[in-house]
Amino acid sequence: MLAIRLSPDLEDRLTALAKKTGRTKTFYAREAIEQHLEDLEDYYLAADRLKNPGRIYTSEEVERELGL
């Protein structure tokens, strides 16, 4: 369970969208949180890869490994 406070403007926009589409405000809140979490997870994964890139392969090594 989660409770959040929204600004009146954001609450009005969310309510209008829910009424217009026939979906619930909860649906849109869940979708927004899920998408934002995915974006943040991708960001932090990319940032970690930049700090710790691991081994870098040449194109020849990749072709040989894949049998191309």
The first five atom37 places (N, CA, C, CB, O) and aatype in JSON, in Angstrom:
{
  "aatype": [12, 10, 0, 9, 1, 10, 15, 14, 3, 10, 6, 3, 1, 10, 16, 0, 10, 0, 11, 11, 16, 7, 1, 16, 11, 16, 13, 18, 0, 1, 6, 0, 9, 6, 5, 8, 10, 6, 3, 10, 6, 3, 18, 18, 10, 0, 0, 3, 1, 10, 11, 2, 14, 7, 1, 9, 18, 16, 15, 6, 6, 19, 6, 1, 6, 10, 7, 10],
  "atom_mask": [
    [1, 1, 1, 1, 1],
    [1, 1, 1, 1, 1],
    [1, 1, 1, 1, 1],
    [1, 1, 1, 1, 1],
    [1, 1, 1, 1, 1],
    [1, 1, 1, 1, 1],
    [1, 1, 1, 1, 1],
    [1, 1, 1, 1, 1],
    [1, 1, 1, 1, 1],
    [1, 1, 1, 1, 1],
    [1, 1, 1, 1, 1],
    [1, 1, 1, 1, 1],
    [1, 1, 1, 1, 1],
    [1, 1, 1, 1, 1],
    [1, 1, 1, 1, 1],
    [1, 1, 1, 1, 1],
    [1, 1, 1, 1, 1],
    [1, 1, 1, 1, 1],
    [1, 1, 1, 1, 1],
    [1, 1, 1, 1, 1],
    [1, 1, 1, 1, 1],
    [1, 1, 1, 0, 1],
    [1, 1, 1, 1, 1],
    [1, 1, 1, 1, 1],
    [1, 1, 1, 1, 1],
    [1, 1, 1, 1, 1],
    [1, 1, 1, 1, 1],
    [1, 1, 1, 1, 1],
    [1, 1, 1, 1, 1],
    [1, 1, 1, 1, 1],
    [1, 1, 1, 1, 1],
    [1, 1, 1, 1, 1],
    [1, 1, 1, 1, 1],
    [1, 1, 1, 1, 1],
    [1, 1, 1, 1, 1],
    [1, 1, 1, 1, 1],
    [1, 1, 1, 1, 1],
    [1, 1, 1, 1, 1],
    [1, 1, 1, 1, 1],
    [1, 1, 1, 1, 1],
    [1, 1, 1, 1, 1],
    [1, 1, 1, 1, 1],
    [1, 1, 1, 1, 1],
    [1, 1, 1, 1, 1],
    [1, 1, 1, 1, 1],
    [1, 1, 1, 1, 1],
    [1, 1, 1, 1, 1],
    [1, 1, 1, 1, 1],
    [1, 1, 1, 1, 1],
    [1, 1, 1, 1, 1],
    [1, 1, 1, 1, 1],
    [1, 1, 1, 1, 1],
    [1, 1, 1, 1, 1],
    [1, 1, 1, 0, 1],
    [1, 1, 1, 1, 1],
    [1, 1, 1, 1, 1],
    [1, 1, 1, 1, 1],
    [1, 1, 1, 1, 1],
    [1, 1, 1, 1, 1],
    [1, 1, 1, 1, 1],
    [1, 1, 1, 1, 1],
    [1, 1, 1, 1, 1],
    [1, 1, 1, 1, 1],
    [1, 1, 1, 1, 1],
    [1, 1, 1, 1, 1],
    [1, 1, 1, 1, 1],
    [1, 1, 1, 0, 1],
    [1, 1, 1, 1, 1]
  ],
  "atom_positions": [
    [[0.85, -1.18, 0.0], [0.0, 0.0, 0.0], [0.89, 1.24, 0.0], [-0.96, 0.0, 1.22], [1.92, 1.28, 0.67]],
    [[0.47, 2.23, -0.75], [1.25, 3.45, -0.88], [0.28, 4.63, -0.94], [2.15, 3.41, -2.14], [-0.74, 4.58, -1.62]],
    [[0.61, 5.66, -0.22], [-0.19, 6.89, -0.28], [0.75, 8.03, -0.66], [-0.91, 7.18, 1.1], [1.84, 8.15, -0.1]],
    [[0.34, 8.85, -1.62], [1.16, 9.98, -2.03], [0.3, 11.24, -2.08], [1.82, 9.72, -3.41], [-0.9, 11.19, -2.33]],
    [[0.95, 12.35, -1.83], [0.27, 13.64, -1.94], [0.69, 14.27, -3.26], [0.61, 14.59, -0.73], [1.88, 14.34, -3.58]],
    [[-0.29, 14.72, -4.0], [-0.03, 15.38, -5.28], [-0.43, 16.84, -5.18], [-0.79, 14.68, -6.42], [-1.31, 17.2, -4.39]],
    [[0.21, 17.66, -5.98], [-0.21, 19.06, -6.03], [-1.62, 19.09, -6.61], [0.79, 19.93, -6.89], [-2.0, 18.19, -7.36]],
    [[-2.39, 20.12, -6.28], [-3.75, 20.2, -6.83], [-3.77, 20.15, -8.36], [-4.42, 21.48, -6.36], [-4.66, 19.53, -8.94]],
    [[-2.8, 20.79, -9.0], [-2.75, 20.78, -10.47], [-2.53, 19.37, -11.0], [-1.64, 21.72, -10.96], [-3.2, 18.94, -11.94]],
    [[-1.59, 18.66, -10.42], [-1.31, 17.3, -10.86], [-2.49, 16.37, -10.59], [-0.05, 16.76, -10.16], [-2.82, 15.52, -11.41]],
    [[-3.12, 16.55, -9.45], [-4.31, 15.75, -9.12], [-5.43, 16.01, -10.14], [-4.81, 16.07, -7.69], [-6.09, 15.07, -10.58]],
    [[-5.63, 17.28, -10.5], [-6.65, 17.62, -11.49], [-6.35, 17.0, -12.84], [-6.78, 19.13, -11.62], [-7.25, 16.48, -13.51]],
    [[-5.1, 17.07, -13.26], [-4.71, 16.48, -14.54], [-4.91, 14.98, -14.55], [-3.26, 16.81, -14.86], [-5.39, 14.41, -15.53]],
    [[-4.54, 14.33, -13.45], [-4.69, 12.88, -13.34], [-6.17, 12.5, -13.34], [-4.01, 12.37, -12.06], [-6.55, 11.53, -14.0]],
    [[-6.98, 13.24, -12.63], [-8.42, 12.98, -12.6], [-9.03, 13.15, -13.98], [-9.1, 13.91, -11.6], [-9.84, 12.33, -14.4]],
    [[-8.65, 14.21, -14.68], [-9.19, 14.46, -16.02], [-8.8, 13.34, -16.98], [-8.69, 15.81, -16.55], [-9.62, 12.89, -17.78]],
    [[-7.55, 12.9, -16.9], [-7.1, 11.81, -17.77], [-7.86, 10.52, -17.48], [-5.59, 11.59, -17.61], [-8.27, 9.8, -18.39]],
    [[-8.04, 10.23, -16.21], [-8.76, 9.02, -15.82], [-10.2, 9.05, -16.33], [-8.73, 8.84, -14.29], [-10.7, 8.06, -16.85]],
    [[-10.85, 10.19, -16.18], [-12.23, 10.32, -16.66], [-12.31, 10.2, -18.18], [-12.83, 11.66, -16.21], [-13.2, 9.55, -18.72]],
    [[-11.37, 10.83, -18.86], [-11.37, 10.84, -20.32], [-11.15, 9.44, -20.9], [-10.28, 11.78, -20.84], [-11.72, 9.1, -21.94]],
    [[-10.34, 8.64, -20.23], [-9.97, 7.33, -20.77], [-10.72, 6.16, -20.15], [-8.52, 7.11, -20.59], [-10.66, 5.04, -20.65]],
    [[-11.43, 6.42, -19.06], [-12.14, 5.34, -18.38], [-11.23, 4.45, -17.55], [0.0, 0.0, 0.0], [-11.64, 3.37, -17.12]],
    [[-10.03, 4.87, -17.33], [-9.11, 4.12, -16.48], [-9.06, 4.78, -15.11], [-7.69, 4.04, -17.11], [-9.54, 5.9, -14.94]],
    [[-8.48, 4.08, -14.15], [-8.41, 4.64, -12.8], [-7.15, 5.48, -12.63], [-8.44, 3.52, -11.75], [-6.17, 5.34, -13.37]],
    [[-7.2, 6.35, -11.65], [-6.0, 7.12, -11.31], [-4.91, 6.17, -10.83], [-6.32, 8.18, -10.23], [-3.73, 6.4, -11.1]],
    [[-5.29, 5.13, -10.13], [-4.32, 4.13, -9.67], [-3.59, 3.49, -10.84], [-5.02, 3.05, -8.83], [-2.38, 3.27, -10.77]],
    [[-4.33, 3.18, -11.91], [-3.71, 2.6, -13.1], [-2.59, 3.5, -13.61], [-4.76, 2.37, -14.2], [-1.48, 3.04, -13.86]],
    [[-2.89, 4.79, -13.76], [-1.89, 5.71, -14.29], [-0.73, 5.93, -13.33], [-2.53, 7.04, -14.63], [0.41, 6.07, -13.76]],
    [[-1.0, 5.97, -12.04], [0.08, 6.12, -11.05], [1.0, 4.9, -11.1], [-0.51, 6.3, -9.63], [2.23, 5.04, -11.08]],
    [[0.42, 3.71, -11.16], [1.21, 2.49, -11.23], [2.06, 2.46, -12.51], [0.29, 1.24, -11.16], [3.25, 2.14, -12.47]],
    [[1.44, 2.81, -13.65], [2.16, 2.83, -14.91], [3.32, 3.83, -14.87], [1.21, 3.17, -16.06], [4.42, 3.53, -15.33]],
    [[3.07, 5.0, -14.32], [4.11, 6.03, -14.25], [5.27, 5.58, -13.36], [3.53, 7.35, -13.74], [6.43, 5.78, -13.71]],
    [[4.96, 5.0, -12.23], [6.0, 4.52, -11.32], [6.8, 3.4, -11.96], [5.39, 4.05, -9.98], [8.03, 3.38, -11.89]],
    [[6.11, 2.46, -12.59], [6.79, 1.34, -13.24], [7.74, 1.83, -14.33], [5.77, 0.36, -13.83], [8.88, 1.38, -14.4]],
    [[7.27, 2.73, -15.17], [8.11, 3.25, -16.26], [9.31, 4.0, -15.71], [7.29, 4.16, -17.18], [10.43, 3.86, -16.2]],
    [[9.07, 4.81, -14.69], [10.16, 5.6, -14.12], [11.19, 4.68, -13.46], [9.62, 6.62, -13.09], [12.39, 4.92, -13.59]],
    [[10.74, 3.66, -12.76], [11.68, 2.71, -12.16], [12.52, 2.02, -13.23], [10.92, 1.67, -11.34], [13.73, 1.86, -13.06]],
    [[11.89, 1.61, -14.31], [12.64, 0.97, -15.4], [13.69, 1.93, -15.96], [11.68, 0.53, -16.52], [14.82, 1.52, -16.22]],
    [[13.32, 3.19, -16.14], [14.27, 4.18, -16.64], [15.43, 4.37, -15.67], [13.56, 5.52, -16.88], [16.59, 4.44, -16.09]],
    [[15.13, 4.46, -14.37], [16.18, 4.62, -13.37], [17.09, 3.4, -13.31], [15.57, 4.87, -12.0], [18.31, 3.54, -13.2]],
    [[16.51, 2.21, -13.37], [17.31, 0.99, -13.36], [18.25, 0.96, -14.57], [16.41, -0.26, -13.36], [19.42, 0.6, -14.43]],
    [[17.74, 1.33, -15.73], [18.58, 1.38, -16.94], [19.7, 2.4, -16.78], [17.73, 1.72, -18.17], [20.84, 2.14, -17.15]],
    [[19.36, 3.55, -16.23], [20.35, 4.61, -16.03], [21.48, 4.13, -15.11], [19.69, 5.86, -15.43], [22.66, 4.28, -15.44]],
    [[21.12, 3.55, -13.97], [22.14, 3.11, -13.02], [22.94, 1.93, -13.56], [21.49, 2.73, -11.7], [24.13, 1.82, -13.25]],
    [[22.34, 1.07, -14.34], [23.08, -0.01, -14.97], [24.09, 0.56, -15.96], [22.12, -0.99, -15.69], [25.25, 0.13, -15.99]],
    [[23.67, 1.52, -16.77], [24.58, 2.15, -17.73], [25.71, 2.89, -17.01], [23.8, 3.12, -18.65], [26.86, 2.81, -17.43]],
    [[25.38, 3.61, -15.94], [26.4, 4.33, -15.19], [27.42, 3.36, -14.59], [25.75, 5.17, -14.07], [28.61, 3.64, -14.57]],
    [[26.94, 2.22, -14.11], [27.84, 1.22, -13.56], [28.74, 0.65, -14.64], [27.05, 0.09, -12.89], [29.93, 0.43, -14.41]],
    [[28.18, 0.42, -15.83], [28.98, -0.12, -16.94], [30.06, 0.88, -17.37], [28.08, -0.48, -18.14], [31.15, 0.49, -17.77]],
    [[29.75, 2.17, -17.28], [30.76, 3.17, -17.63], [31.9, 3.17, -16.62], [30.12, 4.56, -17.7], [33.06, 3.36, -16.99]],
    [[31.57, 2.96, -15.35], [32.61, 2.92, -14.31], [33.4, 1.62, -14.37], [31.98, 3.08, -12.93], [34.61, 1.61, -14.12]],
    [[32.73, 0.52, -14.7], [33.34, -0.8, -14.73], [33.0, -1.49, -16.05], [32.86, -1.66, -13.52], [32.14, -2.37, -16.09]],
    [[33.68, -1.09, -17.13], [33.28, -1.59, -18.44], [33.57, -3.07, -18.68], [33.95, -0.8, -19.48], [32.99, -3.67, -19.59]],
    [[34.46, -3.67, -17.9], [34.8, -5.06, -18.16], [35.72, -5.15, -19.37], [0.0, 0.0, 0.0], [36.33, -4.17, -19.79]],
    [[35.8, -6.33, -19.91], [36.69, -6.55, -21.06], [36.06, -5.97, -22.32], [36.98, -8.07, -21.25], [34.85, -6.08, -22.54]],
    [[36.9, -5.36, -23.14], [36.45, -4.82, -24.42], [36.98, -5.72, -25.52], [36.92, -3.33, -24.62], [38.18, -6.02, -25.57]],
    [[36.1, -6.15, -26.4], [36.44, -7.07, -27.47], [36.6, -6.32, -28.79], [35.37, -8.17, -27.61], [35.89, -5.35, -29.06]],
    [[37.54, -6.78, -29.6], [37.69, -6.21, -30.94], [36.61, -6.84, -31.84], [39.13, -6.47, -31.52], [36.02, -7.86, -31.49]],
    [[36.38, -6.22, -32.97], [35.4, -6.77, -33.9], [35.85, -8.14, -34.41], [35.17, -5.81, -35.08], [35.02, -9.01, -34.67]],
    [[37.14, -8.32, -34.56], [37.66, -9.62, -35.01], [37.38, -10.7, -33.97], [39.17, -9.54, -35.3], [37.01, -11.82, -34.33]],
    [[37.54, -10.38, -32.71], [37.27, -11.35, -31.64], [35.79, -11.72, -31.61], [37.71, -10.78, -30.27], [35.44, -12.89, -31.42]],
    [[34.93, -10.75, -31.8], [33.49, -11.0, -31.8], [33.12, -11.87, -32.98], [32.71, -9.68, -31.84], [32.37, -12.84, -32.83]],
    [[33.63, -11.55, -34.15], [33.34, -12.35, -35.34], [33.82, -13.79, -35.17], [33.98, -11.73, -36.58], [33.11, -14.73, -35.52]],
    [[35.02, -13.96, -34.63], [35.55, -15.3, -34.41], [34.69, -16.07, -33.4], [37.0, -15.23, -33.93], [34.37, -17.24, -33.61]],
    [[34.33, -15.41, -32.31], [33.51, -16.06, -31.28], [32.14, -16.47, -31.81], [33.33, -15.11, -30.09], [31.61, -17.52, -31.44]],
    [[31.57, -15.65, -32.69], [30.24, -15.94, -33.25], [30.32, -16.8, -34.51], [29.52, -14.64, -33.58], [29.28, -17.2, -35.05]],
    [[31.52, -17.09, -34.96], [31.69, -17.91, -36.15], [31.29, -17.2, -37.43], [0.0, 0.0, 0.0], [30.78, -17.82, -38.35]],
    [[31.53, -15.91, -37.48], [31.17, -15.12, -38.67], [32.34, -14.95, -39.61], [30.65, -13.76, -38.27], [32.2, -14.31, -40.65]]
  ]
}
